[in-house]
Amino acid sequence: MRIEKIQNRLQFLHLCLHFSSQKQEKLTILDRMLINQERGQLLKEIDYPKTEPRPVPETVEIKLKEIQLLIDKYDWKPLNINQLNGGY
C-alpha cells in the first residue's frame, strides 16, 4: 500500500474513533480494539512494506462508513483536531 494511502486510512480511523468518543458512540470496545489493530499494522507497514495487512472485519467497516456519513452530515470536527494533522 502506498504511504499516502496508509496515511489517509490512519487519519480516517483516528477521526472515526474521535467521533465515536466525542459526538455519538457508535463503536464497541471490540470494534475499537480491531480498529487499533489495523492502525498498528498500518504503522508497521510504513517501515516494512511487506507486512501483511490486517483490515477490520466488514461489520466494523460498515460502522466506519456510517460514521463517515455522520461526520459529513454534521460537518463535525474533533475537539483536538491538531492531533489528526500530525504524526502520520
trRosetta pair geometry for C-beta under 8 A, 3 or more apart (Angstrom, degrees):
i j d omega theta_ij theta_ji phi_ij phi_ji
1 5 5.1 -118 177 87 96 123
1 6 5.3 116 115 -60 117 92
1 9 7.9 -20 166 4 148 143
1 42 7.8 -52 76 -133 147 85
1 45 6.2 28 47 151 109 144
1 49 7.9 -165 41 -147 58 81
1 53 7.1 86 -25 -83 128 121
2 5 4.6 89 62 8 85 106
2 6 7.0 -151 95 -7 43 87
3 6 5.6 -56 -149 37 32 113
3 7 6.2 32 155 -19 67 106
3 46 6.3 73 -122 -129 87 86
4 7 5.7 -53 -146 37 30 111
4 8 6.4 32 154 -19 64 106
5 8 5.7 -52 -147 36 31 112
5 9 6.4 30 154 -18 64 107
6 9 5.8 -58 -149 38 30 110
6 10 6.3 31 153 -20 65 107
6 42 5.1 162 -157 -172 96 101
6 45 6.0 -159 -114 90 140 117
6 46 5.9 179 121 -75 157 87
7 10 5.6 -52 -145 36 31 113
7 11 6.4 30 156 -17 64 105
7 88 4.7 136 -141 141 82 104
8 11 5.8 -55 -149 38 30 110
8 12 6.3 31 153 -20 64 107
9 12 5.6 -53 -146 36 32 113
9 13 6.3 30 156 -18 66 105
9 38 8.0 -99 152 147 119 114
9 42 6.0 -148 93 -124 120 153
10 13 5.9 -55 -146 37 29 108
10 14 6.2 30 155 -18 64 110
10 39 6.1 96 -127 -136 81 85
10 42 5.5 -169 -71 113 96 143
10 43 7.2 90 -104 -65 134 79
10 88 4.6 -179 97 -136 137 140
11 14 5.6 -56 -146 39 30 113
11 15 6.2 32 155 -21 65 108
11 84 5.8 83 -146 -171 90 92
11 88 5.9 -157 -57 63 84 160
12 15 5.7 -55 -147 36 28 112
12 16 6.4 29 155 -19 63 106
12 64 7.4 68 147 180 106 120
12 68 7.4 -7 -158 -89 106 114
13 16 5.8 -54 -149 36 31 112
13 17 6.5 33 152 -19 64 104
13 35 5.4 166 -163 -173 110 103
13 38 6.6 -161 -109 91 155 116
13 39 5.4 -160 107 -76 150 103
13 64 7.4 -36 -106 -130 64 134
14 17 5.8 -54 -152 34 31 112
14 18 6.5 31 151 -17 64 106
14 39 7.5 98 -61 -114 79 135
14 83 7.5 -145 171 122 133 100
14 84 5.8 166 109 -113 129 85
14 88 7.7 -136 -13 -44 145 143
15 18 5.6 -55 -150 37 32 112
15 19 6.3 35 152 -22 66 104
15 71 6.8 42 151 -113 118 158
15 78 6.7 -137 -133 -34 67 123
15 84 6.1 54 -74 -121 86 137
16 19 5.6 -49 -145 33 32 113
16 20 6.4 29 157 -16 64 106
16 27 7.4 95 147 -47 98 136
16 35 7.2 -136 88 -139 121 149
16 64 5.2 -25 -122 -134 161 83
16 67 4.6 91 -135 105 93 152
16 68 7.2 -40 -87 -57 104 73
16 71 7.9 -91 -92 -41 61 136
17 20 6.0 -58 -149 38 29 109
17 21 6.4 21 154 -13 64 111
17 27 7.2 -48 -113 31 57 159
17 32 6.6 92 -123 -128 101 91
17 35 6.3 172 -71 120 106 149
18 21 5.8 -65 -148 42 30 106
18 22 5.6 -5 169 6 71 120
18 78 4.0 -20 157 -107 147 132
18 79 7.8 -158 -171 24 115 74
18 80 7.7 -139 -130 52 131 84
18 84 7.5 -66 -14 -65 153 118
19 22 6.5 -71 -127 51 21 90
19 23 5.1 -34 -163 33 65 119
19 24 6.9 -17 159 44 85 76
19 26 7.3 -4 112 20 101 122
19 67 5.3 137 86 -169 144 112
19 70 6.9 131 178 91 140 116
19 71 5.7 -84 -93 -77 147 103
19 76 6.3 88 -115 112 103 145
19 78 7.2 -95 -61 -81 58 91
20 23 7.6 -33 -70 51 13 79
20 24 7.0 -56 -121 86 43 53
20 25 5.6 61 -175 -133 76 42
20 26 4.8 -106 -110 40 99 81
20 27 4.3 1 -151 14 164 104
20 32 7.7 -151 94 -80 148 102
20 67 6.6 -48 -56 -114 92 137
21 25 7.6 51 -95 -95 26 74
22 78 6.1 127 26 -136 159 75
22 79 5.8 -165 -134 -9 147 105
23 70 7.5 165 114 138 139 124
23 74 7.2 155 -160 81 148 163
23 76 5.8 -12 -78 -148 158 149
24 70 6.6 -93 48 168 137 156
26 63 5.8 160 148 -173 107 105
26 66 6.7 -166 -165 97 144 115
26 67 5.5 -179 72 -80 158 102
26 70 7.7 -180 -54 20 150 154
27 31 4.0 -135 -162 93 88 133
27 32 5.3 108 137 -55 126 81
27 35 7.2 -23 -152 -13 148 140
27 60 7.8 49 -129 -142 98 92
27 63 6.3 123 -91 143 75 142
27 67 7.9 -4 -45 -63 101 141
28 31 4.6 106 48 2 71 101
28 32 7.1 -133 96 -3 41 86
29 32 5.7 -54 -152 36 33 113
29 33 6.4 36 150 -22 65 104
30 33 5.5 -52 -148 34 34 114
30 34 6.4 31 155 -16 66 105
31 34 5.9 -60 -151 39 30 109
31 35 6.3 30 152 -20 66 108
31 56 7.7 42 -156 -155 68 134
31 60 5.1 160 -137 -120 87 106
31 63 6.3 -40 -141 71 144 158
32 35 5.6 -53 -145 36 31 113
32 36 6.3 27 157 -15 65 107
33 36 5.9 -59 -148 40 28 107
33 37 6.5 34 151 -22 63 104
34 37 5.5 -48 -148 31 33 115
34 38 6.7 34 152 -17 63 101
34 56 4.8 96 138 -127 112 91
34 57 6.6 -50 -168 8 155 88
34 60 5.4 -139 93 -60 138 168
35 38 5.8 -55 -155 35 33 110
35 39 6.4 35 147 -21 66 105
35 56 5.9 1 -84 -79 58 134
35 60 6.7 -156 -60 174 85 136
35 64 7.7 144 -103 -80 117 120
36 39 5.2 -46 -143 35 39 117
36 40 6.3 43 155 -21 66 101
37 40 5.8 -52 -149 35 31 111
37 41 6.4 29 153 -16 63 107
37 54 5.7 -86 139 125 99 134
37 56 7.9 128 65 -86 98 73
38 41 5.7 -58 -148 39 32 111
38 42 6.2 34 153 -21 67 106
38 54 5.5 -149 -100 97 59 82
38 55 5.8 46 -118 -130 124 31
38 56 5.2 -63 -37 -43 143 80
39 42 5.7 -55 -148 35 30 112
39 43 6.5 31 154 -19 64 104
40 43 5.8 -53 -149 35 32 111
40 44 6.4 32 152 -18 64 105
41 44 5.6 -53 -149 36 33 114
41 45 6.3 40 150 -27 65 105
41 51 6.4 175 -171 147 78 127
41 52 7.7 -63 -158 88 124 59
41 53 6.4 108 140 -151 132 41
41 54 4.0 158 -39 31 167 108
42 45 5.4 -50 -148 30 33 117
42 46 7.2 48 150 -31 60 90
42 53 7.9 34 -80 -132 69 80
43 46 5.9 -38 -163 11 37 115
43 47 7.9 14 150 3 60 98
44 47 6.4 -70 -166 46 40 96
44 48 5.7 -28 161 43 79 108
44 51 4.9 139 115 -115 103 163
45 48 6.5 -79 -120 73 28 66
45 49 6.3 58 -174 -118 71 36
45 51 4.3 -124 -90 56 71 126
45 53 7.1 22 -78 -90 145 70
48 51 4.7 92 98 -44 99 102
55 61 7.3 17 162 -69 109 122
56 60 3.9 -91 159 86 126 131
56 61 5.5 160 86 -54 104 77
56 64 7.2 116 64 -23 150 135
57 60 5.2 92 60 11 74 100
57 61 7.1 -134 104 -6 37 92
58 61 5.3 -53 -143 37 36 116
58 62 6.4 44 155 -25 66 99
59 62 5.8 -48 -154 28 30 114
59 63 7.0 29 148 -15 60 102
60 63 5.5 -52 -155 35 40 113
60 64 6.4 43 147 -22 68 103
61 64 5.4 -50 -148 34 35 115
61 65 6.5 37 152 -20 65 102
62 65 5.8 -53 -152 34 32 111
62 66 6.6 35 149 -19 64 103
63 66 5.5 -52 -150 35 35 114
63 67 6.4 38 150 -21 66 103
64 67 5.6 -50 -149 34 34 113
64 68 6.5 39 149 -23 64 101
65 68 5.5 -47 -149 31 35 115
65 69 6.7 39 151 -19 63 100
66 69 5.7 -51 -155 33 34 113
66 70 6.6 32 149 -16 65 105
67 70 5.6 -56 -150 38 36 111
67 71 6.2 40 151 -23 68 103
68 71 5.6 -49 -146 33 32 114
68 72 6.4 30 155 -15 63 105
69 72 5.8 -57 -150 39 30 109
69 73 6.1 33 152 -24 66 109
70 73 5.4 -51 -140 35 33 115
70 74 6.1 9 167 2 67 110
70 76 7.1 7 130 3 78 137
71 74 6.6 -69 -143 50 22 92
71 75 7.9 58 161 -113 54 11
71 76 4.8 -100 -139 50 61 107
72 75 7.2 14 -169 -76 30 50
77 81 5.5 -15 174 -79 104 128
78 81 5.3 149 67 -78 84 63
78 83 7.6 -68 104 51 141 105
78 84 6.5 125 38 -28 134 129
80 83 4.9 37 128 -2 105 115
81 84 5.7 -53 -166 29 53 113
81 85 6.9 44 145 -19 75 107
82 85 5.7 -61 -153 34 42 111
82 86 6.8 5 164 5 73 111
83 86 6.9 -81 -148 47 28 89
83 87 7.4 -12 -170 16 61 134
